[in-house]
């Protein structure tokens, strides 16, 4: 078979398949171009899932009349000029392939006008061939309409999903872009109905509410942290309001939505032992880092990123999220009043509403909201201090106030262990000591009884607590085991066990023999891939040491940052559970009182499996239940 050069039209279609896979790919490329053009308002409209109609309108800098036809050529871009520019990319787009790929498989109409031009330009191109180039009247910015996607590639068209599936994928793209750029007003219209509308006020929490809704907003804890040249900001969800998947985990590096295993590993490591098994936290985290230390050119869709050194990223996310959980997470508070249940889990000052869109949206024909935003100072209850807040009024009549999200203090969390395969030589910032509190001012937890032989009834100041005695004792025992884990007792084996590992696992075990010894394993390296086990931890009980060692070795071989910790935590869970006081058992009031005080002193909130240890009933809620107050 002879080798020949493909026709240009075939090259266009092959290249288009690398970038444009579905309507969501088109919207992503077009909106990123709008962001790079300095737009402050972007509207996205689709019909039939984007298969037949897509429109992106922005108020950016526009495209000059001479440059417009050139913009649709392959590798035509204004973002980079030299090879060195690829080493420090600050824009979302840079390859110059998107417009050429889009017009190769669809019918594209573009109208654009620069602020200093008298007229705009209308340019139409179908299947890579231009059909119209003329002056037109239009506002500053660019509008691109894409019709009949894959009309000339039937084989590709039949692999598209249903209209609702493709539309949901577009909505997900717009959501991520809106979260990554809260300073831009985004509007998403599906089949003539507005589904997403952000204010563009520059506040991340405004975008979080508009995109992810009230439930996520109500469960959000602010994150603000800097460590080793990496800045982390955004929010994470409370441990009890987790999900069955990772669909609500959003990570942005220098305002670019990306995926990386180190992100999820660090996030879930921070939640370990305080979240239910099989559940995952949600987050919206902005990661600011030197662009020279990243590579966003690793995937055609630019959705994956590589780091020259992922360790500082892991540490910054881990410490930042851990601080947010320790400082901002609050006790679970019961709400008894039926009226409160119908409203939300927030306080009276936090009935949520979406903020106002920017006035720039009025330039489009979609209509404008009547929402207003005004600053005021809300006095903090119980003190003479004042806190800066924002009051929002939504078009549908709801209003809410939002307290400043920044925590007043920061607690630095040191890593639980420091092995060379996890976080070697980490020097986190010094711990900030909280202000001293006089003992006579600090309310004491007092146990007053027990119900169902399981739940301690206790009082602390003006609050009443129900404490699960087994969960509380289990957490205390678990924490004690974690502190004393350096002294794990070993049990010698009469006959050593020979374990066959993978070659990578054998190398990982040989590099960490001291770590295995610390956990009670006596391991001797033999000819690869075999090792000899002469002793095992007494904690193993009935666990199979061969399966455990094989699993640990395989995870270490692929560079798992948390493999060893998480596996041994399961052993600690088991021991702590067996050593704890059981539910439905008799306990003296002195024992209950001592346990309740330990819960308060050690700030115990969750058992090792993520279940809540206590539920708080405020005096106010109880009085409202008994109609003492309205």
Secondary structure, 3 states (H helix, E strand, C coil): CCCCCCCHHHHHHHHHHHHCCCHHHHHHHHHHHHHHCCCCEEEEEEEHHHCCEEEEEECCCCCCHHHHHHHCCCCCCCCCCCHHHHHCCCCCCCCCCHHHHHHHCCEEEEEEECCCCCCEEEEEEECCEEEEEEEECCCCEEEEEEECCCCCCHHHHCCCCCHHHHHHHHHHHHHHHHHHCCCCEEEEEECCEEEEECCCCCCHHHHHHHHHCHHHHHCEEEEEEEECCEEEEEEEECCCCCECCCCCEEEEECCEECECHHHHHHHHHHHCCCCCCCCECCEEEEEECCHHHEECCCCCCCCECEECCCHHHHHHHHHHHHHHHHHHCCCEECCCCHHHHHHCCCCCCCCCCCCCCCHHHHHCCCCCCCCEEEEEEEECCCCCCEEEEEEEECCCCCEEEEECCCCCCCCCCCCCCCCCCCCCCCCCCCCCCCCCCCHHHCCCEEEEEEECCCEEEEEECCEEEEEEHHHHHHHHHHHHHHHCHHHCCEEEEEEEEEEECCHHHHHHHHHCHHHHHHCCCEEEECCCCEEEEEEEEHHHCCCCHHHHHHHHHHHHHCCCCCHHHHHHHHHHHHHHHHHCCCCCCCCCHHHHHHHHHHHHHCCCCECCCCCECEEEEEHHHHHHHCCCCC
